[in-house]
Amino acid sequence: MASSPDAGHVTVDRAKLDRMLGSPELSWLVERVRGRLERGEAIDGTVTLVGATPGQRRAVARLLGRNPGRGTSLSVPLPEVASELWRAAAAPSLTAAIVALGGPVRDLAAERAEDLRRWGDALSAVRASPLSQLTWYRQWLDSISRDGTVTKLIRQGQDKAVAHAVAVLERMPAGDDPGSVVLTGLAEAATGDERALTEGPVAGLVLRALAVRDAVPVPASREAEQELWNAAGVVADDLASQVLVLNVRSGGDPVGRWLTEAAEAGEPFRLTLRQLVTSPVMPWALEIFVCSSSALVRAAADQLGPACPALICTEGEPSVACARLLNAAVSSGSRLRWHGDFSWAGLRRLAAATRRLKAEPWLMTAADYVQALKAGPLGSGGAGPLKGRPEPSPWDPRLAETMRTGGRAICEERMLPTLVEALGAADSAGLAGLD
């Protein structure tokens, strides 16, 4: 680069610098030089632009004071650029010009080294967690390490997010534990911030871990997130989480006594998670029927009253309160007979119940679906198009295939007469013969 004895006395003249290098047609040149400086490379070579426009060629000609030549590519010697800047007293060096135009130059190597240090710090503690003995935990940690999640959090100043997520996971009910925790209390205990699982990145990390643990897709909607929290035994409000029952006689005082008194009267009863936590119950029934619609509970109470077998209603996706009661029933020796909507969600819930609770399908075969289709015009209440991702029906593989062919979802309300009759027959036959 051309220089003179007093080159060190040249300062940046921003007006001159903008005229020489600040045009849009030379932005590519400035970016190339900045990139080299950030990578720690020398800026004494040549940069070349392939497919330069006429405007870019004219801008380089004005900068260098000569025609850059003809052709499709445009080559610019960087020492010549630096010399022209010095001669015009626009900047003492090319580095000074780049800093003046775009701010300080990043040191990518130093940043990378710092990222690696912080990355190691962020992961060292979580690798020492007691959960590290579990396969799902190691898989989750490996996935967020490999896909750049940890690095992104570090660069956003969220170094503690992974450690906080692990602290949450360590305090959650185990996968086979019917326990439950309140979301804000869990967040406060694990991170010191009761909003940590409703705002910020910690909730996303925890949900990814739970998805790996339960072998389900990472939730992509609020509804899917809520389902995963519920399955893990985490609720936003232990008073809002409820379960509707009919004739579930139980031991345990006072909640078990209340359930038994309601059963003697044949009246539906609604339990909160708080009640089930503070006063655990032990259902007495050898067999408990499970349904998805409160309409069936109402119809059974009206038509069968105290004679109806024990009935627990999930009201769609089972709440944490519902899951806790179902687990208590299974632990007490009750057998669950499960009915739900003939929808993909209904099949998924039943499949999960058969795995987790050893539940037995109740009137949920391909033949039952066909019969439900015949219950009335398909445009009438209780029937609609099948939506969502198809699910298998391991207890009767023909069911899922028949539903695909039928193309209709059948809500439980459409089958009320059949279901109430079956409940009555179950009581008359001593809870036998319902396949």
N, C-alpha and C positions, 0 to 999 in steps of 0.2 A: 504494500500500500504506500502511495506517495505520502511524504510527511515533510516537516520542516522543524528546525530547532525549537520553534515556539508552538508546536502542535498541541502541547499540553495546555496552552492558554486558551485554546478555542473552546467556546461554550456552545451549548445547543441554542440555535435560533429557531424557535418553533415555527415562525411564519415561513422562513426559508425551507425548513424541513418539510412542512406540509405541502409546499409547492413542488418539492422535488420527489418526495416519496409518499405523500398522503393521498394521492388520487386513487379511486376505486380500481383503475386499470393496473396499479402496482401493488394491490393488496396481496396478490399471490406471492410476490417477491418478499414482502415483509413477513408473511406467514412462514415461508420457507426458511428465512433466516432465523426467525424466532424459534422454530422447531429445532434447528441445528443447535442453537444456544441452549435450549432446554435439555437437549440430550447430551450436552457437553462436547459437541463436535466442533471442529475448527471451521471458521468462516472465511477461509482463504482460497476456496475453490470456485466452481462455477455451478449455477443452478440453471436448469433447463425446463421450459414450459412447452409441452407438446400441444399443438393445435391452437396457438396463440391467435387472438383476434387482431384485426388491423389497429384497433384502439390501443391494445396492449403493446404492440410493436412501436407505435408512435410515442407512447409514454416512455418506453425504454430508450428510444432515440433521443428524446428530450433530456432524459437523465444523464446519458453517457456523452451526449453531444456528437453522436455519430450514428450512421445507419447500422442497425444490428444485423443486417443481411436479409436475404430472402429465404423462403422455405417455410415448412410447416411448423418447425420448432424454433423456440426463441431461447438463446443461451445468454446468460448475464454473468460476467466475471465479478465476483464479490469484492476483490481488492480494488477493482476499477470504480465500483460504486462508492466504497469508502473514500477513495481518493477524491472523487467529485464532491462528496459531502464536505470534506475538509477544505478543498479549494474554495468552495462557495461559503465557507464559514457557517455552514448549517449545523454541523455536529463534529466533534473531535474524532469520532470513530463510528463504525457501523453498529457496534453494541450500544453505544450511547443513543444513537438514533432510534434503535428498536425499543429501548426502554422509554424514551420520550414519547414515542408514538403509542405504545400499548401497555405501559407500566412495567414493573419489575419482571425479570425473566425467571420462570420457575426452574428449580433444580430437580429434575425428575428423578435422578438417581438418589438424591438425598430423601426425596419424598417417598420413594419406593422403600428405601431402607427403614424410614420411620413407620411406614405402613406395616412392614413385616414385623417390626418390633411390637407395635401395638396389636397386630393380628395375633402374634404369639402370646402376648399378655392376656388378650381377650379369651383365648382358648385354653390356656394352661390351667386355669382354675376349673373350668367346666369339664375338662377331661378328667379331673380328679374327683368329680361327683360320684357318689355311690351308684347313681344311675348308669354310669359308664360300663357296668357289668351286663347291662341289658342290650340285646341286639338292636332293638328299635331305636334306642337312644344313640348308639354309635352310628346307625344309618342316618339319622337326622343330623347329627353333628357333621358327618362327612358331607352330606348334601349341601348344607349351608356354608361349608368351607369351600367346596369345589365350585359352586355356582356364583361366587362373588358376593353373596349376601353379607358375609362378615366384613369383607373389605369395604363394601358400600356403606355399611353402618359406621365403620370407623371413620371414613372420609366425611360422613355427615355429623361427626362428633357424638355418635351414639355408641361409644365403646362399651358401656355397661349393659347394653340391651341384651346381649346373649347371656351374660351372667344372671341378669334378672329373670330371663326366661327359664333358665335352669332352676333358679330358686323357686319359681312358680311350680315347675314340674315336680320338684322334690316334695312339695306340699300338697299335691293333688291326690285324691283318692286313687288307689291302685286300680288297674283295669278290671279286677274281679272283686272289688270292694264296693258294696252298696252304699257307702258313705256319701256325704255331700258337703260342699262348701259354698259360701256366698262369694260372688265374684269380687266385690269391693273389699271384703275382708281378706280374701286370698291375696289380692294385689297389695294391700297395705302390709300384710305380714311378710310378703316375699320381697317387696321393693321399697317399702316406705311411702308409696304413693297409691292411694286407693283408685286412682284413675288410670293406672298403668295398663290395665287390661281392656280399657275402652278407648284410650287415646295413645298414639305412638306405635312403635314397631314391636313391642313385647308381645302383644296379643297375636300378631301374625306369626311370630316365631313359635309361640306355644301351640297355636292351632296346626302349624305344619308338623310339629312333633307328635301331636295327638293323632293326626291323620296317618302318620307312619306307624304309630303304635297300634291303631285300629285297622290298618291296612285298607283305608278308604281314600278317595281322592281329596286333595287339599280343597277346602270349601271355597267356592267362587261366588257365593251370595250370602246375604245376611241370614237367610233362612238356613242355609247349609251350615253356617258358622254356629247358629243357635243349636242346631241338631247335634253338632259335635261337642259343644259345651255341655249340653244335656246328657249326652252319652257318657261324658267324663265325670258327671256328678257335680257340675258347676252351675250355679243359678245366679241370676241377677237379684232375686228377691225371694227369700224363703217363705214369705207369706203369699206371694203371687203364684208360686209353683204349687199346683193343687192336683188332686186326683178324685174323680167321682166314682162312688161305689154303691152297690146295692147288696144287702144281706151278707156282708162280710163279717161274720161273728168272729171276735178275736179276744185273746187274752191281753192283759196290759192295762194299767189304770193311770189316767182316766180315759185315754183315747180308745183303748180296746173296749172299755165298758160302754162308751158312747156308741161305738160301732155296733155292738151287740144289741143295745136298746133300740137303735134305728132299725136293725134287722128284724127284731121282734115285731115292729110295727110295719115292716115291709116298705120303709121309706128310704129313698136315696140319701146319701150322706156325702158331703164334700170335705176332704181332709187337706190340710196344708202341709208343706214340707216341714215347717217349724214344729207342728204337732207330732209328726212322725219321728223327728229327731229328738225332741225333748221327752217324748213318751212312746218308745218303741212298742209295736204291736206284734202279736203272734197269731195270724189267722188260723182258724180251726178246721176249715173245710178241707176235705181230702181232695176235692176237685174244684177249681175256680175257673169260671169262663171269663174270657177277655174279649171286649168288643171295642170298636173305634168311635161309635156314635152315641151321644147322649140321648138321642131319640129312642134307641133300643132300651136304655135304662128306664126311660119314662114309660115306654110301652110295657115293659116287663113288670114295673111297679104297679101300673094300672091294672093289668090283666092277671098277674100271678101273685103280686103282693109278697107276703112273708114266705110263700111256697116256692118262690123263684130261687134257683141255686145261686151261690155267691157269684157276683158279677163285678168286674173291674173294668172301667172305661178309660181308654187311652186318650180319647178326644183328638184323634189324629196322631201326631208325633208324641210319644210318651214323654211327659214331663219328668223332671228329676224326682218329684214326689211320687209319681206313678211307678217309676223304676225302683224306687226304694221300697214301696209297698209290695211290688211283685217279687223282689228279691227276698223280702221278709217272708212272703208266702211260700216260696220255694224252700227257703231255709227251714220253715216249719213243717215241711213235708207235703205241701200241697202240689197237685199236678195242674198245670195250666193248659186250658183248651182255648186256642186263639183264633179269633175271626177278625177280619179287617176289610177294607175296601178292595175290590178287584181293580187295582191300579198298580202302576209300577212302584209307587211309594208304598202301597199296602203290601206288595210282595217283599220289598226290601225290609220292611219292619218285621214281617213274620219270619223271614229268614234269619234276621238278627235275633229274634226271640227264641227260635229253635236252637241257635248256637249258644246264646248266653244263659237262657233260662230253661232249656230242654222243653220248651213249650211244644204242644202238639196241635197241628192245624185242625180247625173245627169248621166244617162246611166250607172248605177252601180248596176244592178239587176242580178239575176241568169240567166235570159233570155239573158241579154246583154253579160254575160260571155260566154254562150254557143254559141252565135252568133260570138263572137270574136274568139273562138276556130275554127270556120269554115272558118275564113277569109283566111286561107292558110295552107300549110303543117306545122305541129307542129314543124318541125325542122328548119323552116325558121325564119327570123328575127322577134324579138318581142315576142317570146315564149320560155320558158325555164322551167326547173323543179321548183316546189314550194320549197322554202327554208325558214328556220327559224321557229319560234314558231307560230302555228296556232292562228288566231285571229277571233273573232266573227264578224258578220255583223248584228247588231240589226235592221237596217232599212229593211233588207230582209234576215232572217235567212237561207233561202234556198241557198243564195249565198255562204256562207262559206262552207256549206255541198257539194254543187256542185263543188266548187274548190278543196275540199279534194278528191272528186271522180275523177275529171279531172286530178289532179296532176300537172297541168301546170300553170305557171305564165304568164300573158299576159301584155306586156308593152303597154303604151298608143299609141306608134308609130304604132302599128299593126292596130289600129282603126282610123287612120287619116281620111280616106275618110268618114267614118260614122260620126265622130265628126265634121268635117268641114261642112258636109251637114246639121247636126243638128244646128250648129251655124247660117248657112244661113237661115234655116227655122225659127229659133227663131227671127231673125231680120225681116223676111217677115211677121211673125204672131204676131209681137208686143211682142216678148219674152213670148210666151204662148205655152202650150201643149207639153213640153218636159219632159216625165216621163221615 
